[in-house]
Amino acid sequence: MLNSPVCVDASFVIRLLESVDSQSSAIRLWIEWHEAGRPVVAPSLLYYEITNALHHYVVRGELLPEEASELLDVALKLDITLYGDADLHRYALKLAKSFSLPATYDAHYLALAERLGAEFWTTDKRLVRTVQKVISWVRLLKEKK
């Protein structure tokens, strides 16, 4: 897995954006991957999900609109290669059905990670619980307490 890609979802990127401590798990992993030359990848829906999450923070009063805009700018500058081809969508649909996922969004990340032989990193405990018995390369980001 030395130079293998790493697939991240929107929850991981949001955690990365929220990290103010250089010792956060997300920042340490991000630095480690880049120092090792591991490409970071995601389906093209990544930035739609990030934008939506930031909007929800604004609606709930957790961020000012200007703060959300600044965080989105940071996210858009991250070195993440996006994929969004027809075969990815088709396979995501199959995975969503096979795992009885409520939507296909998570399945897109799973499909891409499988295709590229990548680890998939998320903060979504529910997703990890759902697939961990079948898929060994799904990783849950945990912050040290």
N, C-alpha and C positions, 0 to 999 in steps of 0.2 A: 504494500500500500504506500510505498515510499513517495511516488509521484502521482498516485492515483487521484482523480478529482474528488472533490467534496461537494455534495449537494446540500444547500441550505434552504430552509423555507422562510416565509415572512416572519414567523414568530422568532426565529433565530436572529434575523436581521434587526427586528424591533428591539430585542434584548441587547444586541450589539450597540444600537443607537442610544439606548437608555443607559448604557454602562458609563459611569463617570470614574470608576475605579479601574486603574490599569491592571489590577489583579482579578478582575471579573473573569469568569470562565469563558464568556464569549470573546472578549478581547484577547485573552491568552491563546485560545484556539485559533482565532483569526491570524494573529502574528505567527504562530507556529506553522500554520498551513502555508502562509506566504513565504516564510523563511525556507520551508522545505520545497518550495516550487510546486505546491499542489494547487491546480486550478480550482476555483470555486465556481459552481454552476447552479442554475435554477431554471425552471420553466419560465416562459415569458410572462406568466401571470404574477410573478413575484412582485413587481412594482404596483400592480393593481391592488394587490392585497396590502402592501405596505401603505399605500395612499389611503386606502379605506380604514386601516387601523389608526393611522394618524388623525383622520377625520373624526373617528369615534372618540378619540382622546379629547379633541376640541369640543365636540358636542357634549361630552360629560364634564367639561370644565377642567380637565386634567392638563391640558396644554392650551396656550394661546395660539391663535391662528398663525402668528409670525413664527412661533417655536416649531409648529408642525411643518411649516414651509421650509424652515432651516434644516430640520431633520430629514425631510424628503430630499433636499438638495444633497445632503451628506450621503444618503442611501443611493441616490442616482450616480454618485461618483465612485461607489465601491467597485472594485474589480471583480465583477460577476458576469460570466458568460451565460447568455440566455438561449433557451431552446424552445421552439413552439411549432414543430412540424406536425403534419397530419398523423403520422404513425404514433407519435407521442400521445396525441389526443385519443386515438383508437385504443392504445394499450391502457391508458388511464381509465377509460370507460370500463374495460375488462377488469382491471384491478379493483375499481370501486365496487363493482358487482361482487367479485369474489370475496371481498372483505366486508361486504354490507356497509360500506361507508355512506354517510348521509349526503355527501356531495363528491364531486370528482376532483376538487382542488387538491386535496392531499394526495390523491392517487397520481396526479401529474408529477409530483416530486418523487414519489416511489418509482414510477415508470422511468423517469430520467435517471435516477440513481442506479436502478437495475441495468439500464441500457449501457451506462458508462462505467459500470463496476465501481461506483462511488459509495462512500459512506453517506448516509443521509442524516443530517442534524436538525433537530426540532426542539421546541419547548413543550410540545403538545403531548402531555402524558396519556391522554385518551387514545390518540393515534398509536403511540408506542405500545400501549397495552393491547390494542386491537391486532397489531401485526407481528409482535415480537416472537411469537411461537413459530412463525413461518419465515420471517425475514430477519436474518442475523445482523445486517449491516445498518439497521436503524439505530440511531443514538439519541438519547435524551440529554439535553443540556441541563446540567444541575449547577446551581450556584453554591459555593461553599458557605456554610453558615458559621 
